[in-house]
């Protein structure tokens, strides 16, 4: 530390600390949701083309982990989900997608019917790992009848699939957002 280091201007945060919102979340931030405090452990970014980007945060409450997806296409849309085994979405779901090169129009999970809402090809970047390379993916998003529950299938390549299930939430359900200390 030099004698005049105190004169150097500190880097200003990219957010207003007096008015934090879900759109400002970053690694290390803490927020309250569903009577628990959650810590943002990792940040992921998705590029869907046509200048459309979404973020996903790996979050941890100590006794459980989940993913918070944040899309801001004019209006904020949020969902919280957990990883599930793709086999839970039905026998041969991988093979159906491989053969048809698209996902089925509807599927069942835990006795609830979900309908294909959107299928998108895009790119994934692990921002937390400070990687500069982006991985290709295809994402299939499903919603139930009243659009409160969601299921996602992500296809990374011909044989590598992941699935998650969760619920759609409103931004007011997340509160007390604080940056990393």
N, CA and C atoms as an extended XYZ file, in Angstrom:
543
Properties=species:S:1:pos:R:3:atomname:S:1:resname:S:1:resid:I:1 pbc="F F F"
N         0.845       -1.169        0.000 N   UNK     1
C         0.000        0.000        0.000 CA  UNK     1
C         0.893        1.235        0.000 C   UNK     1
N         0.655        2.095       -0.979 N   UNK     2
C         1.440        3.317       -1.101 CA  UNK     2
C         0.901        4.407       -0.201 C   UNK     2
N         1.690        5.429       -0.026 N   UNK     3
C         1.330        6.542        0.843 CA  UNK     3
C         0.078        7.265        0.345 C   UNK     3
N        -0.076        7.369       -0.970 N   UNK     4
C        -1.189        8.146       -1.525 CA  UNK     4
C        -2.346        7.284       -2.039 C   UNK     4
N        -2.376        5.993       -1.689 N   UNK     5
C        -3.446        5.103       -2.148 CA  UNK     5
C        -4.821        5.575       -1.699 C   UNK     5
N        -4.893        6.263       -0.582 N   UNK     6
C        -6.194        6.736       -0.097 CA  UNK     6
C        -6.790        7.801       -1.020 C   UNK     6
N        -5.975        8.400       -1.874 N   UNK     7
C        -6.465        9.414       -2.810 CA  UNK     7
C        -7.094        8.816       -4.060 C   UNK     7
N        -6.797        7.556       -4.337 N   UNK     8
C        -7.360        6.906       -5.517 CA  UNK     8
C        -8.863        6.762       -5.355 C   UNK     8
N        -9.548        7.036       -6.430 N   UNK     9
C       -11.008        6.952       -6.396 CA  UNK     9
C       -11.427        5.478       -6.365 C   UNK     9
N       -12.303        5.154       -5.431 N   UNK    10
C       -12.811        3.782       -5.344 CA  UNK    10
C       -13.810        3.543       -6.458 C   UNK    10
N       -13.829        2.327       -6.951 N   UNK    11
C       -14.755        1.966       -8.025 CA  UNK    11
C       -16.189        1.990       -7.491 C   UNK    11
N       -17.032        2.713       -8.177 N   UNK    12
C       -18.440        2.813       -7.780 CA  UNK    12
C       -19.192        1.548       -8.206 C   UNK    12
N       -20.098        1.037       -7.379 N   UNK    13
C       -20.879       -0.135       -7.774 CA  UNK    13
C       -21.817        0.205       -8.940 C   UNK    13
N       -22.184       -0.799       -9.703 N   UNK    14
C       -23.057       -0.609      -10.868 CA  UNK    14
C       -24.529       -0.563      -10.469 C   UNK    14
N       -24.814       -0.439       -9.202 N   UNK    15
C       -26.188       -0.432       -8.705 CA  UNK    15
C       -26.335        0.647       -7.640 C   UNK    15
N       -27.567        1.009       -7.371 N   UNK    16
C       -27.870        1.999       -6.330 CA  UNK    16
C       -28.081        1.243       -5.014 C   UNK    16
N       -27.153        1.373       -4.081 N   UNK    17
C       -27.224        0.599       -2.832 CA  UNK    17
C       -28.439        0.954       -1.985 C   UNK    17
N       -29.062        2.098       -2.266 N   UNK    18
C       -30.248        2.491       -1.495 CA  UNK    18
C       -31.535        1.944       -2.095 C   UNK    18
N       -31.445        1.356       -3.291 N   UNK    19
C       -32.654        0.886       -3.972 CA  UNK    19
C       -32.344       -0.373       -4.787 C   UNK    19
N       -31.908       -1.432       -4.120 N   UNK    20
C       -31.544       -2.667       -4.812 CA  UNK    20
C       -32.783       -3.452       -5.235 C   UNK    20
N       -32.710       -4.051       -6.421 N   UNK    21
C       -33.798       -4.900       -6.910 CA  UNK    21
C       -33.220       -6.231       -7.365 C   UNK    21
N       -34.087       -7.136       -7.749 N   UNK    22
C       -33.665       -8.456       -8.221 CA  UNK    22
C       -32.743       -8.317       -9.425 C   UNK    22
N       -32.969       -7.317      -10.258 N   UNK    23
C       -32.141       -7.100      -11.446 CA  UNK    23
C       -30.689       -6.758      -11.089 C   UNK    23
N       -30.437       -6.333       -9.853 N   UNK    24
C       -29.095       -5.959       -9.417 CA  UNK    24
C       -28.313       -7.115       -8.802 C   UNK    24
N       -28.936       -8.262       -8.593 N   UNK    25
C       -28.270       -9.375       -7.914 CA  UNK    25
C       -26.947       -9.735       -8.577 C   UNK    25
N       -26.006      -10.147       -7.743 N   UNK    26
C       -24.696      -10.574       -8.209 CA  UNK    26
C       -24.131      -11.552       -7.181 C   UNK    26
N       -23.010      -12.133       -7.495 N   UNK    27
C       -22.385      -13.113       -6.612 CA  UNK    27
C       -22.119      -12.493       -5.241 C   UNK    27
N       -22.485      -13.219       -4.183 N   UNK    28
C       -22.276      -12.764       -2.818 CA  UNK    28
C       -23.447      -12.006       -2.228 C   UNK    28
N       -24.398      -11.572       -3.054 N   UNK    29
C       -25.556      -10.846       -2.531 CA  UNK    29
C       -26.403      -11.778       -1.665 C   UNK    29
N       -27.118      -11.196       -0.733 N   UNK    30
C       -28.004      -11.935        0.165 CA  UNK    30
C       -29.404      -11.354        0.013 C   UNK    30
N       -30.416      -12.222        0.028 N   UNK    31
C       -31.804      -11.754       -0.035 CA  UNK    31
C       -32.696      -12.713        0.729 C   UNK    31
N       -33.896      -12.245        1.051 N   UNK    32
C       -34.881      -13.074        1.739 CA  UNK    32
C       -35.935      -13.530        0.757 C   UNK    32
N       -36.278      -14.810        0.852 N   UNK    33
C       -37.352      -15.384        0.051 CA  UNK    33
C       -37.942      -16.555        0.827 C   UNK    33
N       -39.247      -16.594        0.927 N   UNK    34
C       -39.940      -17.717        1.540 CA  UNK    34
C       -39.424      -18.008        2.966 C   UNK    34
N       -39.294      -16.955        3.750 N   UNK    35
C       -38.890      -17.029        5.161 CA  UNK    35
C       -37.472      -17.550        5.377 C   UNK    35
N       -36.607      -17.424        4.363 N   UNK    36
C       -35.213      -17.837        4.491 CA  UNK    36
C       -34.327      -16.776        3.871 C   UNK    36
N       -33.097      -16.721        4.356 N   UNK    37
C       -32.085      -15.872        3.736 CA  UNK    37
C       -31.278      -16.714        2.762 C   UNK    37
N       -31.126      -16.207        1.552 N   UNK    38
C       -30.426      -16.911        0.482 CA  UNK    38
C       -29.184      -16.128        0.086 C   UNK    38
N       -28.119      -16.837       -0.235 N   UNK    39
C       -26.878      -16.225       -0.702 CA  UNK    39
C       -26.681      -16.614       -2.164 C   UNK    39
N       -26.343      -15.634       -3.001 N   UNK    40
C       -26.037      -15.918       -4.408 CA  UNK    40
C       -24.618      -16.491       -4.465 C   UNK    40
N       -24.516      -17.754       -4.863 N   UNK    41
C       -23.223      -18.446       -4.908 CA  UNK    41
C       -22.558      -18.345       -6.272 C   UNK    41
N       -23.345      -18.426       -7.342 N   UNK    42
C       -22.804      -18.391       -8.699 CA  UNK    42
C       -23.749      -17.623       -9.601 C   UNK    42
N       -23.181      -17.040      -10.669 N   UNK    43
C       -23.959      -16.269      -11.632 CA  UNK    43
C       -23.719      -16.850      -13.018 C   UNK    43
N       -24.812      -17.082      -13.752 N   UNK    44
C       -24.736      -17.586      -15.120 CA  UNK    44
C       -25.476      -16.614      -16.040 C   UNK    44
N       -25.012      -16.501      -17.264 N   UNK    45
C       -25.688      -15.637      -18.228 CA  UNK    45
C       -26.000      -16.448      -19.477 C   UNK    45
N       -27.171      -16.157      -20.050 N   UNK    46
C       -27.608      -16.807      -21.272 CA  UNK    46
C       -27.802      -15.755      -22.354 C   UNK    46
N       -27.351      -16.059      -23.556 N   UNK    47
C       -27.524      -15.189      -24.711 CA  UNK    47
C       -28.455      -15.909      -25.678 C   UNK    47
N       -29.652      -15.341      -25.894 N   UNK    48
C       -30.659      -15.970      -26.743 CA  UNK    48
C       -30.693      -15.358      -28.144 C   UNK    48
N       -29.740      -14.499      -28.452 N   UNK    49
C       -29.706      -13.835      -29.753 CA  UNK    49
C       -30.607      -12.609      -29.752 C   UNK    49
N       -30.509      -11.809      -30.788 N   UNK    50
C       -31.314      -10.596      -30.944 CA  UNK    50
C       -31.229       -9.703      -29.707 C   UNK    50
N       -30.029       -9.679      -29.097 N   UNK    51
C       -29.761       -8.843      -27.923 CA  UNK    51
C       -30.665       -9.172      -26.719 C   UNK    51
N       -31.031      -10.438      -26.586 N   UNK    52
C       -31.835      -10.891      -25.444 CA  UNK    52
C       -30.931      -11.737      -24.539 C   UNK    52
N       -30.772      -11.272      -23.304 N   UNK    53
C       -29.947      -11.959      -22.317 CA  UNK    53
C       -30.782      -12.239      -21.076 C   UNK    53
N       -30.524      -13.368      -20.429 N   UNK    54
C       -31.145      -13.668      -19.136 CA  UNK    54
C       -30.033      -14.091      -18.171 C   UNK    54
N       -30.350      -14.020      -16.884 N   UNK    55
C       -29.392      -14.451      -15.865 CA  UNK    55
C       -30.007      -15.556      -15.028 C   UNK    55
N       -29.124      -16.362      -14.490 N   UNK    56
C       -29.534      -17.400      -13.553 CA  UNK    56
C       -28.544      -17.371      -12.399 C   UNK    56
N       -29.057      -17.518      -11.194 N   UNK    57
C       -28.228      -17.469      -10.009 CA  UNK    57
C       -28.363      -18.778       -9.246 C   UNK    57
N       -27.230      -19.389       -8.903 N   UNK    58
C       -27.246      -20.529       -7.995 CA  UNK    58
C       -27.319      -19.938       -6.601 C   UNK    58
N       -28.361      -20.297       -5.857 N   UNK    59
C       -28.590      -19.696       -4.543 CA  UNK    59
C       -28.595      -20.774       -3.466 C   UNK    59
N       -28.227      -20.381       -2.260 N   UNK    60
C       -28.104      -21.333       -1.155 CA  UNK    60
C       -28.666      -20.717        0.114 C   UNK    60
N       -29.506      -21.483        0.808 N   UNK    61
C       -30.084      -21.027        2.075 CA  UNK    61
C       -29.506      -21.796        3.260 C   UNK    61
N       -28.438      -22.525        3.049 N   UNK    62
C       -27.839      -23.309        4.125 CA  UNK    62
C       -28.363      -24.726        4.144 C   UNK    62
N       -29.689      -24.887        4.181 N   UNK    63
C       -30.279      -26.224        4.217 CA  UNK    63
C       -30.835      -26.659        2.856 C   UNK    63
N       -30.809      -25.766        1.867 N   UNK    64
C       -31.235      -26.144        0.522 CA  UNK    64
C       -30.621      -25.208       -0.511 C   UNK    64
N       -30.492      -25.714       -1.721 N   UNK    65
C       -29.951      -24.935       -2.827 CA  UNK    65
C       -30.986      -24.917       -3.952 C   UNK    65
N       -30.945      -23.868       -4.761 N   UNK    66
C       -31.897      -23.737       -5.864 CA  UNK    66
C       -31.293      -22.807       -6.911 C   UNK    66
N       -32.075      -22.556       -7.952 N   UNK    67
C       -31.667      -21.645       -9.015 CA  UNK    67
C       -32.745      -20.582       -9.185 C   UNK    67
N       -32.317      -19.335       -9.253 N   UNK    68
C       -33.218      -18.217       -9.501 CA  UNK    68
C       -32.958      -17.724      -10.915 C   UNK    68
N       -33.967      -17.806      -11.778 N   UNK    69
C       -33.858      -17.328      -13.158 CA  UNK    69
C       -34.496      -15.953      -13.256 C   UNK    69
N       -33.795      -15.038      -13.916 N   UNK    70
C       -34.264      -13.660      -14.050 CA  UNK    70
C       -34.212      -13.261      -15.524 C   UNK    70
N       -35.375      -12.954      -16.085 N   UNK    71
C       -35.463      -12.464      -17.466 CA  UNK    71
C       -36.103      -11.084      -17.423 C   UNK    71
N       -35.542      -10.162      -18.175 N   UNK    72
C       -36.076       -8.811      -18.204 CA  UNK    72
C       -36.273       -8.387      -19.656 C   UNK    72
N       -37.410       -8.767      -20.204 N   UNK    73
C       -37.755       -8.412      -21.579 CA  UNK    73
C       -38.903       -7.405      -21.536 C   UNK    73
N       -38.626       -6.239      -20.966 N   UNK    74
C       -39.675       -5.251      -20.800 CA  UNK    74
C       -40.330       -5.372      -19.442 C   UNK    74
N       -40.570       -6.580      -19.013 N   UNK    75
C       -41.076       -6.824      -17.664 CA  UNK    75
C       -40.285       -7.969      -17.051 C   UNK    75
N       -40.096       -7.887      -15.757 N   UNK    76
C       -39.283       -8.864      -15.043 CA  UNK    76
C       -40.051      -10.161      -14.856 C   UNK    76
N       -39.461      -11.280      -15.273 N   UNK    77
C       -40.073      -12.578      -14.991 CA  UNK    77
C       -39.058      -13.437      -14.244 C   UNK    77
N       -39.525      -14.048      -13.162 N   UNK    78
C       -38.666      -14.784      -12.256 CA  UNK    78
C       -39.199      -16.191      -12.018 C   UNK    78
N       -38.281      -17.112      -11.793 N   UNK    79
C       -38.680      -18.447      -11.347 CA  UNK    79
C       -37.585      -18.998      -10.450 C   UNK    79
N       -38.007      -19.830       -9.522 N   UNK    80
C       -37.073      -20.539       -8.642 CA  UNK    80
C       -37.282      -22.024       -8.891 C   UNK    80
N       -36.179      -22.724       -9.158 N   UNK    81
C       -36.297      -24.148       -9.474 CA  UNK    81
C       -35.151      -24.937       -8.869 C   UNK    81
N       -35.359      -26.248       -8.858 N   UNK    82
C       -34.338      -27.174       -8.379 CA  UNK    82
C       -34.120      -28.235       -9.444 C   UNK    82
N       -32.908      -28.757       -9.485 N   UNK    83
C       -32.585      -29.809      -10.445 CA  UNK    83
C       -33.383      -31.063      -10.137 C   UNK    83
N       -33.813      -31.732      -11.191 N   UNK    84
C       -34.491      -33.025      -11.061 CA  UNK    84
C       -33.845      -33.993      -12.050 C   UNK    84
N       -34.112      -35.262      -11.871 N   UNK    85
C       -33.621      -36.257      -12.818 CA  UNK    85
C       -34.511      -36.214      -14.059 C   UNK    85
N       -33.911      -36.202      -15.222 N   UNK    86
C       -34.692      -36.089      -16.448 CA  UNK    86
C       -35.628      -37.294      -16.624 C   UNK    86
N       -35.276      -38.422      -16.045 N   UNK    87
C       -36.132      -39.609      -16.122 CA  UNK    87
C       -37.485      -39.373      -15.457 C   UNK    87
N       -37.542      -38.421      -14.516 N   UNK    88
C       -38.795      -38.118      -13.833 CA  UNK    88
C       -39.823      -37.490      -14.777 C   UNK    88
N       -39.390      -37.068      -15.957 N   UNK    89
C       -40.291      -36.444      -16.924 CA  UNK    89
C       -40.879      -37.445      -17.908 C   UNK    89
N       -40.595      -38.710      -17.694 N   UNK    90
C       -41.185      -39.740      -18.540 CA  UNK    90
C       -40.131      -40.614      -19.193 C   UNK    90
N       -40.547      -41.837      -19.470 N   UNK    91
C       -39.639      -42.782      -20.109 CA  UNK    91
C       -39.267      -42.304      -21.505 C   UNK    91
N       -38.003      -42.357      -21.806 N   UNK    92
C       -37.536      -42.062      -23.148 CA  UNK    92
C       -37.610      -40.609      -23.572 C   UNK    92
N       -37.670      -39.680      -22.644 N   UNK    93
C       -37.782      -38.259      -23.017 CA  UNK    93
C       -36.570      -37.803      -23.825 C   UNK    93
N       -35.386      -38.288      -23.453 N   UNK    94
C       -34.182      -37.936      -24.214 CA  UNK    94
C       -34.296      -38.419      -25.655 C   UNK    94
N       -34.716      -39.663      -25.799 N   UNK    95
C       -34.818      -40.251      -27.140 CA  UNK    95
C       -35.870      -39.536      -27.982 C   UNK    95
N       -36.975      -39.138      -27.356 N   UNK    96
C       -38.019      -38.399      -28.079 CA  UNK    96
C       -37.467      -37.087      -28.634 C   UNK    96
N       -36.687      -36.398      -27.811 N   UNK    97
C       -36.117      -35.121      -28.252 CA  UNK    97
C       -35.078      -35.350      -29.345 C   UNK    97
N       -34.235      -36.365      -29.179 N   UNK    98
C       -33.208      -36.656      -30.185 CA  UNK    98
C       -33.812      -37.003      -31.529 C   UNK    98
N       -34.841      -37.866      -31.523 N   UNK    99
C       -35.445      -38.311      -32.784 CA  UNK    99
C       -36.239      -37.202      -33.461 C   UNK    99
N       -37.003      -36.461      -32.696 N   UNK   100
C       -37.857      -35.416      -33.274 CA  UNK   100
C       -37.112      -34.086      -33.407 C   UNK   100
N       -35.938      -33.975      -32.752 N   UNK   101
C       -35.159      -32.740      -32.692 CA  UNK   101
C       -35.942      -31.588      -32.077 C   UNK   101
N       -36.941      -31.915      -31.294 N   UNK   102
C       -37.680      -30.946      -30.498 CA  UNK   102
C       -38.302      -31.687      -29.325 C   UNK   102
N       -38.746      -30.957      -28.351 N   UNK   103
C       -39.351      -31.564      -27.166 CA  UNK   103
C       -40.837      -31.787      -27.400 C   UNK   103
N       -41.444      -32.703      -26.638 N   UNK   104
C       -42.884      -32.919      -26.766 CA  UNK   104
C       -43.681      -31.668      -26.399 C   UNK   104
N       -44.862      -31.527      -26.969 N   UNK   105
C       -45.722      -30.361      -26.716 CA  UNK   105
C       -46.213      -30.312      -25.272 C   UNK   105
N       -46.347      -31.491      -24.631 N   UNK   106
C       -46.749      -31.517      -23.228 CA  UNK   106
C       -46.082      -32.689      -22.540 C   UNK   106
N       -45.947      -32.570      -21.225 N   UNK   107
C       -45.386      -33.662      -20.434 CA  UNK   107
C       -45.983      -33.628      -19.040 C   UNK   107
N       -45.812      -34.724      -18.330 N   UNK   108
C       -46.335      -34.849      -16.968 CA  UNK   108
C       -45.166      -34.920      -15.993 C   UNK   108
N       -45.345      -34.220      -14.862 N   UNK   109
C       -44.365      -34.292      -13.789 CA  UNK   109
C       -45.124      -34.203      -12.478 C   UNK   109
N       -44.966      -35.206      -11.639 N   UNK   110
C       -45.631      -35.300      -10.338 CA  UNK   110
C       -47.140      -35.090      -10.457 C   UNK   110
N       -47.729      -35.709      -11.476 N   UNK   111
C       -49.175      -35.686      -11.659 CA  UNK   111
C       -49.738      -34.402      -12.258 C   UNK   111
N       -48.873      -33.470      -12.651 N   UNK   112
C       -49.313      -32.195      -13.236 CA  UNK   112
C       -48.892      -32.158      -14.699 C   UNK   112
N       -49.781      -31.695      -15.556 N   UNK   113
C       -49.475      -31.567      -16.979 CA  UNK   113
C       -48.859      -30.197      -17.247 C   UNK   113
N       -47.756      -30.224      -17.975 N   UNK   114
C       -47.047      -29.005      -18.372 CA  UNK   114
C       -47.068      -28.909      -19.890 C   UNK   114
N       -47.181      -27.679      -20.397 N   UNK   115
C       -47.258      -27.444      -21.836 CA  UNK   115
C       -46.045      -26.646      -22.291 C   UNK   115
N       -45.501      -27.018      -23.445 N   UNK   116
C       -44.337      -26.329      -23.989 CA  UNK   116
C       -44.673      -24.864      -24.216 C   UNK   116
N       -43.956      -23.985      -23.548 N   UNK   117
C       -44.179      -22.545      -23.667 CA  UNK   117
C       -43.205      -21.937      -24.666 C   UNK   117
N       -41.957      -22.409      -24.611 N   UNK   118
C       -40.936      -21.810      -25.458 CA  UNK   118
C       -39.779      -22.784      -25.628 C   UNK   118
N       -39.243      -22.851      -26.837 N   UNK   119
C       -37.996      -23.566      -27.055 CA  UNK   119
C       -37.036      -22.603      -27.720 C   UNK   119
N       -35.824      -22.522      -27.171 N   UNK   120
C       -34.867      -21.512      -27.617 CA  UNK   120
C       -33.466      -22.090      -27.690 C   UNK   120
N       -32.779      -21.780      -28.772 N   UNK   121
C       -31.361      -22.096      -28.880 CA  UNK   121
C       -30.592      -20.886      -28.391 C   UNK   121
N       -29.507      -21.123      -27.678 N   UNK   122
C       -28.743      -20.004      -27.156 CA  UNK   122
C       -27.361      -20.422      -26.710 C   UNK   122
N       -26.758      -19.538      -25.927 N   UNK   123
C       -25.412      -19.759      -25.422 CA  UNK   123
C       -25.389      -19.495      -23.920 C   UNK   123
N       -24.545      -20.252      -23.218 N   UNK   124
C       -24.428      -20.190      -21.761 CA  UNK   124
C       -23.012      -19.771      -21.385 C   UNK   124
N       -22.901      -18.892      -20.364 N   UNK   125
C       -21.602      -18.496      -19.846 CA  UNK   125
C       -21.637      -18.527      -18.318 C   UNK   125
N       -20.643      -19.178      -17.727 N   UNK   126
C       -20.503      -19.212      -16.268 CA  UNK   126
C       -19.727      -17.966      -15.862 C   UNK   126
N       -20.443      -16.904      -15.513 N   UNK   127
C       -19.842      -15.607      -15.175 CA  UNK   127
C       -18.960      -15.737      -13.944 C   UNK   127
N       -19.383      -16.525      -12.957 N   UNK   128
C       -18.630      -16.680      -11.704 CA  UNK   128
C       -17.250      -17.278      -11.938 C   UNK   128
N       -17.157      -18.165      -12.914 N   UNK   129
C       -15.881      -18.819      -13.201 CA  UNK   129
C       -14.978      -17.934      -14.056 C   UNK   129
N       -15.500      -16.766      -14.420 N   UNK   130
C       -14.755      -15.800      -15.238 CA  UNK   130
C       -14.255      -16.433      -16.534 C   UNK   130
N       -15.123      -17.256      -17.123 N   UNK   131
C       -14.799      -17.889      -18.405 CA  UNK   131
C       -15.204      -16.961      -19.540 C   UNK   131
N       -14.427      -16.983      -20.598 N   UNK   132
C       -14.774      -16.159      -21.753 CA  UNK   132
C       -15.491      -16.978      -22.823 C   UNK   132
N       -15.461      -18.307      -22.688 N   UNK   133
C       -16.114      -19.137      -23.698 CA  UNK   133
C       -17.583      -19.378      -23.350 C   UNK   133
N       -18.391      -19.479      -24.377 N   UNK   134
C       -19.823      -19.707      -24.239 CA  UNK   134
C       -20.139      -21.091      -24.784 C   UNK   134
N       -21.041      -21.816      -24.107 N   UNK   135
C       -21.451      -23.148      -24.549 CA  UNK   135
C       -22.821      -23.075      -25.207 C   UNK   135
N       -22.980      -23.825      -26.303 N   UNK   136
C       -24.281      -23.875      -26.976 CA  UNK   136
C       -25.257      -24.732      -26.181 C   UNK   136
N       -26.546      -24.382      -26.276 N   UNK   137
C       -27.580      -25.167      -25.623 CA  UNK   137
C       -28.915      -24.935      -26.325 C   UNK   137
N       -29.844      -25.833      -26.053 N   UNK   138
C       -31.238      -25.646      -26.445 CA  UNK   138
C       -32.064      -25.806      -25.180 C   UNK   138
N       -32.943      -24.846      -24.926 N   UNK   139
C       -33.750      -24.843      -23.714 CA  UNK   139
C       -35.225      -25.018      -24.068 C   UNK   139
N       -35.901      -25.915      -23.363 N   UNK   140
C       -37.335      -26.157      -23.544 CA  UNK   140
C       -38.030      -25.791      -22.243 C   UNK   140
N       -38.873      -24.766      -22.276 N   UNK   141
C       -39.565      -24.281      -21.083 CA  UNK   141
C       -41.029      -24.685      -21.115 C   UNK   141
N       -41.494      -25.255      -20.018 N   UNK   142
C       -42.874      -25.720      -19.884 CA  UNK   142
C       -43.546      -24.989      -18.724 C   UNK   142
N       -44.833      -24.747      -18.857 N   UNK   143
C       -45.643      -24.160      -17.788 CA  UNK   143
C       -46.901      -25.000      -17.591 C   UNK   143
N       -47.431      -24.985      -16.369 N   UNK   144
C       -48.702      -25.666      -16.122 CA  UNK   144
C       -49.848      -24.778      -16.614 C   UNK   144
N       -51.094      -25.224      -16.443 N   UNK   145
C       -52.259      -24.495      -16.966 CA  UNK   145
C       -52.338      -23.049      -16.492 C   UNK   145
N       -52.108      -22.812      -15.197 N   UNK   146
C       -52.251      -21.446      -14.691 CA  UNK   146
C       -50.920      -20.685      -14.648 C   UNK   146
N       -49.886      -21.260      -15.269 N   UNK   147
C       -48.578      -20.622      -15.432 CA  UNK   147
C       -47.931      -20.217      -14.111 C   UNK   147
N       -48.105      -21.060      -13.092 N   UNK   148
C       -47.484      -20.820      -11.795 CA  UNK   148
C       -46.337      -21.794      -11.515 C   UNK   148
N       -46.326      -22.920      -12.208 N   UNK   149
C       -45.288      -23.931      -12.047 CA  UNK   149
C       -44.539      -24.084      -13.374 C   UNK   149
N       -43.254      -24.419      -13.278 N   UNK   150
C       -42.453      -24.529      -14.491 CA  UNK   150
C       -41.546      -25.754      -14.454 C   UNK   150
N       -41.254      -26.249      -15.643 N   UNK   151
C       -40.294      -27.328      -15.845 CA  UNK   151
C       -39.414      -26.897      -17.009 C   UNK   151
N       -38.126      -27.183      -16.907 N   UNK   152
C       -37.203      -26.844      -17.978 CA  UNK   152
C       -36.358      -28.053      -18.321 C   UNK   152
N       -36.153      -28.249      -19.615 N   UNK   153
C       -35.207      -29.251      -20.104 CA  UNK   153
C       -34.140      -28.487      -20.870 C   UNK   153
N       -32.885      -28.736      -20.526 N   UNK   154
C       -31.771      -28.118      -21.241 CA  UNK   154
C       -30.982      -29.204      -21.935 C   UNK   154
N       -30.787      -29.026      -23.230 N   UNK   155
C       -30.010      -29.970      -24.030 CA  UNK   155
C       -28.679      -29.315      -24.364 C   UNK   155
N       -27.582      -29.907      -23.862 N   UNK   156
C       -26.247      -29.345      -24.070 CA  UNK   156
C       -25.598      -29.876      -25.336 C   UNK   156
N       -25.876      -31.100      -25.670 N   UNK   157
C       -25.408      -31.703      -26.916 CA  UNK   157
C       -26.335      -32.872      -27.198 C   UNK   157
N       -25.977      -33.723      -28.114 N   UNK   158
C       -26.895      -34.782      -28.523 CA  UNK   158
C       -27.274      -35.723      -27.373 C   UNK   158
N       -26.375      -35.939      -26.435 N   UNK   159
C       -26.632      -36.918      -25.378 CA  UNK   159
C       -26.739      -36.319      -23.972 C   UNK   159
N       -26.391      -35.053      -23.778 N   UNK   160
C       -26.309      -34.461      -22.449 CA  UNK   160
C       -27.517      -33.558      -22.188 C   UNK   160
N       -28.361      -33.994      -21.244 N   UNK   161
C       -29.585      -33.267      -20.899 CA  UNK   161
C       -29.610      -32.981      -19.398 C   UNK   161
N       -30.251      -31.875      -19.020 N   UNK   162
C       -30.527      -31.559      -17.620 CA  UNK   162
C       -31.981      -31.144      -17.513 C   UNK   162
N       -32.543      -31.290      -16.325 N   UNK   163
C       -33.932      -30.870      -16.116 CA  UNK   163
C       -34.053      -30.197      -14.751 C   UNK   163
N       -35.036      -29.300      -14.667 N   UNK   164
C       -35.327      -28.643      -13.395 CA  UNK   164
C       -36.825      -28.381      -13.311 C   UNK   164
N       -37.306      -28.232      -12.089 N   UNK   165
C       -38.723      -27.948      -11.860 CA  UNK   165
C       -38.827      -26.936      -10.735 C   UNK   165
N       -39.821      -26.067      -10.844 N   UNK   166
C       -39.988      -25.065       -9.808 CA  UNK   166
C       -41.257      -24.270       -9.989 C   UNK   166
N       -41.196      -23.008       -9.558 N   UNK   167
C       -42.391      -22.182       -9.667 CA  UNK   167
C       -42.033      -20.777      -10.113 C   UNK   167
N       -43.007      -20.144      -10.734 N   UNK   168
C       -42.890      -18.761      -11.167 CA  UNK   168
C       -43.171      -17.891       -9.948 C   UNK   168
N       -42.350      -16.877       -9.728 N   UNK   169
C       -42.545      -15.997       -8.572 CA  UNK   169
C       -42.616      -14.541       -9.034 C   UNK   169
N       -43.056      -13.691       -8.143 N   UNK   170
C       -43.127      -12.245       -8.387 CA  UNK   170
C       -41.946      -11.575       -7.690 C   UNK   170
N       -41.508      -10.451       -8.217 N   UNK   171
C       -40.335       -9.775       -7.653 CA  UNK   171
C       -40.547       -9.328       -6.209 C   UNK   171
N       -41.791       -9.027       -5.816 N   UNK   172
C       -42.030       -8.600       -4.429 CA  UNK   172
C       -41.830       -9.731       -3.420 C   UNK   172
N       -41.760      -10.978       -3.884 N   UNK   173
C       -41.520      -12.107       -2.985 CA  UNK   173
C       -40.068      -12.152       -2.511 C   UNK   173
N       -39.192      -11.427       -3.196 N   UNK   174
C       -37.786      -11.331       -2.809 CA  UNK   174
C       -37.578       -9.980       -2.152 C   UNK   174
N       -37.011       -9.993       -0.957 N   UNK   175
C       -36.861       -8.734       -0.210 CA  UNK   175
C       -35.503       -8.678        0.479 C   UNK   175
N       -35.229       -7.552        1.106 N   UNK   176
C       -34.013       -7.344        1.902 CA  UNK   176
C       -32.751       -7.716        1.149 C   UNK   176
N       -32.618       -7.236       -0.062 N   UNK   177
C       -31.440       -7.517       -0.878 CA  UNK   177
C       -30.280       -6.660       -0.380 C   UNK   177
N       -29.160       -7.331       -0.085 N   UNK   178
C       -27.967       -6.613        0.352 CA  UNK   178
C       -26.768       -7.134       -0.436 C   UNK   178
N       -25.838       -6.240       -0.791 N   UNK   179
C       -24.651       -6.684       -1.510 CA  UNK   179
C       -23.685       -7.394       -0.575 C   UNK   179
N       -22.710       -8.047       -1.172 N   UNK   180
C       -21.667       -8.718       -0.418 CA  UNK   180
C       -20.955       -7.692        0.454 C   UNK   180
N       -20.730       -8.050        1.697 N   UNK   181
C       -20.109       -7.099        2.640 CA  UNK   181
C       -18.659       -6.853        2.335 C   UNK   181
